[in-house]
Amino acid sequence: MMKKTAYIINTSRGPVVDEKALYEALKEKKIAGTGLDVFEKEPIDPTNPLINLDNIVMTPHIASASIDTRIAMAMMAAMNVIAVFDGREPPNAVNPEMRARAQKY
């Protein structure tokens, strides 16, 4: 259902994309290309047919491995820890309801 000019980018989790279906779509030029940082099986199997295509960009699950990104990740974690110790809600809490629940104990 995608346009032939579409690109699929997956940096979340490998199983989000069906690699067999993706391979067929790329091989048959049903979509323009893909960028993958994650795969169904990691590390990627060297016999995976995706490797031989020319309309794919792959990275070995290191898309966030820049110095700037890692510094930002560390700062975010530190700010969340400081907030908890100060009795505040962590700014990046994924499930803030669990903090209130934990405080009951």
Secondary structure in CASP SS format (residue, H / E / C, confidence):
PFRMAT SS
TARGET T0000
AUTHOR 0000-0000-0000
METHOD secondary structure of the structure
MODEL  1
M C 1.00
M C 1.00
K C 1.00
K C 1.00
T C 1.00
A C 1.00
Y E 1.00
I E 1.00
I E 1.00
N E 1.00
T C 1.00
S C 1.00
R C 1.00
G H 1.00
P H 1.00
V H 1.00
V C 1.00
D C 1.00
E H 1.00
K H 1.00
A H 1.00
L H 1.00
Y H 1.00
E H 1.00
A H 1.00
L H 1.00
K H 1.00
E C 1.00
K C 1.00
K C 1.00
I C 1.00
A C 1.00
G E 1.00
T E 1.00
G E 1.00
L E 1.00
D C 1.00
V C 1.00
F C 1.00
E C 1.00
K C 1.00
E C 1.00
P C 1.00
I C 1.00
D C 1.00
P C 1.00
T C 1.00
N C 1.00
P H 1.00
L H 1.00
I H 1.00
N H 1.00
L C 1.00
D C 1.00
N C 1.00
I E 1.00
V E 1.00
M E 1.00
T C 1.00
P C 1.00
H C 1.00
I C 1.00
A C 1.00
S C 1.00
A C 1.00
S C 1.00
I H 1.00
D H 1.00
T H 1.00
R H 1.00
I H 1.00
A H 1.00
M H 1.00
A H 1.00
M H 1.00
M H 1.00
A H 1.00
A H 1.00
M H 1.00
N H 1.00
V H 1.00
I H 1.00
A H 1.00
V H 1.00
F H 1.00
D C 1.00
G C 1.00
R C 1.00
E C 1.00
P C 1.00
P C 1.00
N C 1.00
A C 1.00
V C 1.00
N C 1.00
P H 1.00
E H 1.00
M H 1.00
R H 1.00
A H 1.00
R H 1.00
A H 1.00
Q H 1.00
K C 1.00
Y C 1.00
END
